[in-house]
Every structure is written in structure tokens, then in C-alpha cells.
């Protein structure tokens, strides 16, 4: 997905491990939400 293309190394959140983890958690939830639709092809 486009979300996985995000470069966390250059992302401002990478300076804060807690924020980075929260962002990754949010992305994981988003991917879980949309993955079933993608797999129906």
C-alpha cells in the first residue's frame, strides 16, 4: 500500500519512539481494515 511507502527514517515522528510506535500501530489498524477488500480480487 501507499502507507508502507512512507520513509519513517526521514519522518519527524522517528525522533520520538513513542510517537513512531503510535503511528505504526495506526497504520497497522488501517491496513487490517482495508486488506480484506484488497484480497477479494
DABEL-V133318 format. One record per pair of residues at least 6 apart in sequence whose ideal C-beta (glycine too) atoms are under 6 Angstrom apart, sorted by sequence separation. I is the first residue (numbers start at 1). J is the second residue. If there is no record, write none. Layout:
# DABEL-V133318
i->[I,I]
j->[J,J]
This chain:
# DABEL-V133318
i->[8,13,14,13,13,3]
j->[14,19,20,20,23,27]
